Amino acid sequence: MTSEMDPIETKVVSYIRQCDPDLFASSEGKREVVEHISRSMATHIMDALRVNRDHLMAEQAFMLEAVRDPRLCELALRYKKKRQGGLVEVCERLGSSNATEDAWILINAILQIEHENLLVDVEEVVEEVGIHAIERRLTRLFQALLG
């Protein structure tokens, strides 16, 4: 599956690699990084819901079809694992005690946020949910995962 938009994981990994390593030494620095990442992810999700909605719907349909068709399971799991890969590095840099599991939780949360927001008209998402609600949810998830 490809998209006109870069996967959010690519953008987040690029950002985290450019960060000053000293940022990760303090809880204030980590909080700053988490807030930036959450804001970037929320912006990406909202942009995708507005501009790339058909792709998100196809992705969700593919994942559901993979549940029904065992021939697609491996491909779906490979796709999710590929998306997870970049977030493992992010979680490691943020001090996760189990970066692989935390990245898996993050990918599933992103897919769920996209799914929930595909169920309503994009204008409702903008007006009722908004980027700030998605950002808060992602920030809270990072805080819960990283302690």
Summary of the structure (lengths in Angstrom):
residues: 147
radius of gyration: 15.4
end to end distance: 33.5
largest distance: 47.3
contacts: 431
relative contact order: 0.16
helix: 86%
strand: 0%
